[in-house]
């Protein structure tokens, strides 16, 4: 993946010039963020649809055993694989692009971990919204592409038009990703820099609030969806 991106863009960079820092940062760490976000945003909805198609979802949710650990366990298995893939991705990126940026690695790791509850909270909300969607893979894929694009995973916020950045401010995952990028590169947060002052204080505050609130909202939304489905008999194969 790294090789394809580098080969596709290298002809546009003069031979005597190194790869631009923003490009190197986006390709290297953006790939890791993409892999980490894919598990909660994609795996949760797909696993529920598979159980429903197989006719086992009703048995799971009518049994007295805990339901959320089962769903999270499946996503966690995919998350561990994503971490392994992400590690190999970073090694490849470092080799092909001449190293990685590590300005504030501990702060970067902190914001990376802070974003994981946000990813899972949003994953539960997506799972609730797509519960009755039959063609689940195209629907979830489109949502995932929108979140990845607007969260600044590959496209830095300072390169986005103002209107697009304003929309990105309403995407919950944008804040932890922007803070992670700023910590790794040693720069200031970009998302709210041209909208609200002081952005370097407001963005960390919003990132921590979202990490606490969004998982709760996601779980409540999914439980409400399951209650409605039980009442209407919608847990059966569909």
JORA-V705686 format. One record per backbone hydrogen bond with DSSP energy under -1.0 kcal/mol. NH is the residue of the N-H (numbers start at 1). CO is the residue of the C=O. If there is no record, write none. Layout:
# JORA-V705686
NH,CO  NH,CO
This chain:
# JORA-V705686
5,1  6,2  7,3  8,4  9,5  10,6  12,9  13,10  17,14  24,20  25,21  26,22  27,23  28,24  29,25  30,26  31,27  33,29  34,30  35,31  36,32  37,33  38,34  41,37  42,38  43,39  46,42  47,43  48,44  49,45  50,46  51,47  52,48  53,49  54,50  56,51  57,51  60,56  61,57  62,58  71,67  72,68  73,69  74,70  75,71  76,72  77,73  78,74  79,75  80,76  81,77  82,78  83,79  84,80  85,81  86,82  87,83  88,84  89,85  90,86  91,87  92,88  93,89  94,90  95,91  96,92  97,93  99,94  103,184  104,183  108,104  109,105  110,106  111,107  112,108  113,109  114,110  115,111  119,115  120,116  121,117  122,118  123,119  124,120  125,121  126,122  127,123  128,124  129,125  130,126  133,130  136,134  139,135  140,136  141,137  142,138  143,139  144,140  145,141  146,142  147,143  148,144  149,145  150,146  151,147  153,148  159,156  160,157  165,161  166,162  167,163  168,164  169,165  170,167  171,168  174,171  177,173  178,174  179,175  180,176  181,177  182,178  183,179  184,180  185,181  186,182  187,182  195,192  196,192  201,198  202,198  203,199  205,201  206,202  207,203  208,204  209,205  210,206  211,207  212,208  213,209  214,210  217,213  218,214  219,215  220,216  221,217  222,218  223,219  224,220  225,221  226,222  227,223  228,224  229,225  230,226  231,227  232,228  234,229
